[in-house]
């Protein structure tokens, strides 16, 4: 528990000190959110234009530096933590390139699909290599009590799929002030509990650092946000959560613990598929948090929800699902 507290306090304090300075510098050099579209089917977010973005560049380095220092001091050198850290770093770098292209080239599309995909695949493979060097037991826990699948190749392919999928799911959730931050805090706390029970103190340290950094970032990212995390932060958060589920051998847990991220992604897939084949929209707008903005829980556009209402509903949903998984696991 002391490992967790040291990590949390370190990253919380440093993030609170670093982020406002980074925000002011980004504002000065115009690393800012572009004007968001405000069409008939979209909430009016024009007021957010000019808000500094790439806030992940403020809290992700705090986690990385804090982990390297504290892991060496406390001798928490398990390969699980280092592999997870590598995934977080590489996905943060990919996100930073993505953000930079959008900001400085003034376009909606950032890094091209194939370079982005290759970088994410490389991150997954590198993580597996680090685990192999640490003599990690490569197996996937199959759902419904079907046993285990011992195969490095299968594990590697699954890691690639899991990292790419969940990093982008978290990225889709980052559409309202503090939504992704708050949901990620809840998910990382759930994995922290699992890591503590399993005695993986390296993951306890890393998760504690991430929770502290996110709490510190929330001071500036909650509605109305003065800085956004951007792809730099959201892709890294999703990669970290995916790696948690993998290295702790709770692979399928993220379907419940990360329920909000999954629903956000499914809403986009359903909407795109429906419109492509039937020219019909299922939701008012996707990702689905924008539907709640426009029409609340009922879809009545005459009774829209503000960002706080949407956030609390999604945070509450994430918390309930995380607790459900932990209860199922403990029982």
Beta strands, then each sheet from edge to edge (+ up, - down):
strand 1: 140-141
strand 2: 148-149
sheet 1: 1+ 2-
end
